[in-house]
Amino acid sequence: MKNAFILAVLTLSVWTSFAQGSSGGLSNLQGTQSNSLGQSMDALNSRGSWLPVENRYSVDGTPLAFELGGNKLVLVANDGTNYNIPNGNYNAQIDQFVSVISQDSIYVMNALSIDYALMNNKKMKRFSGEKERARFYEVLASNKDVYILKKRQSKIKPGGVNKMTQARTSNDRYYMVEDLYIKNGDELEGLKLKKKLISKLFSDKETEIKKYIKENDLNIKDENDFLKIFNYYSTL
């Protein structure tokens, strides 16, 4: 990933640039669509900060889920207003949507003001469960109260350290973890793509599903194939 020095500030700055409250200026723009970042900042009440890069050491890679540049981020507020966010991205380490303003400053949007987001036309919405705190998931597919979700989480792998001198031999590095989840009513749990899902998720249409899988040469362990199977099941 390029511009790691830009991205490291995302982790450092967001903790002090969090929003205060969830309504604020929303009433000023109800029923409108904002194309101005300034309007979006005010209306979403995010009160971000412009902070320089102040790293004690370097972290290679990025906590952002999407490449820099060319992203289309639309935030839909709780009142239904759409906000187009320039240079938008999703920080998968701290679960926040951001706008990368320049090489040394970013703006953090208030998650409490957001109903859902469209990140490059991918819908992302907050879900929570008994064992999972509320965070944004990408909605891959849905059928009534059942949602197939993808969680993106950025973590840091520690760099190398010389055991004798305690000097760093390599930088820490961000890495992205992607996991599938299923939301069924109030339950939210991890989803492992295995053959037994056929009888677990599609028990009432198991015969039709097995026929569909065979005729279309699908593998339920493959994410794209699984989504085709789930979407077909939704039509039955």
ABEGO torsion letter per residue (X at the ends): XBGAAAAAAAAAAAAAABBBEAAEAAAAABGBBBABAAAAAAAAGAGBBBBBBBBABBBBEBABABBBEGBBBBBBBAAGBBBBBBGBBBBAAAGBBBBBABAABBBBBBAAABABBBBGGBBBBBBBBAABBBBBBBBABBBEABBBBBBBBBBBBBBBBBAAAGBBABBBBBBBBBBBBBBBEABBBBBBBBAAAAAAAAAAAAAAAAAAAAAAGBBAABAAAAAAAAAAAAAX
